[in-house]
């Protein structure tokens, strides 16, 4: 069996009380798993903070195990991807 990699999935959304939430999930050959939700209300849409959160999460999984990062198409995620 070949080596399997992990897909990091991050999705931001706004709660009905205007709290901005980022959900982090991981997908691998056995399925998908929810990992963590972070309230990003105090720094919502901040490119630097979004990058820091994604980078920290990738480091937890170990960067060499990550094959892709899947996010929504918000401006902050587009800039982080660059």
Buried (B, 14 or more C-beta within 10 A) or exposed (E): EEEEBBBBBBBBEEEEEEEBBBBBBBBBEEEEEEBEEBEBEEBBBEBEBBBEBBEEBBEEBEEEBBEEBEBEEBEBBEEBEE
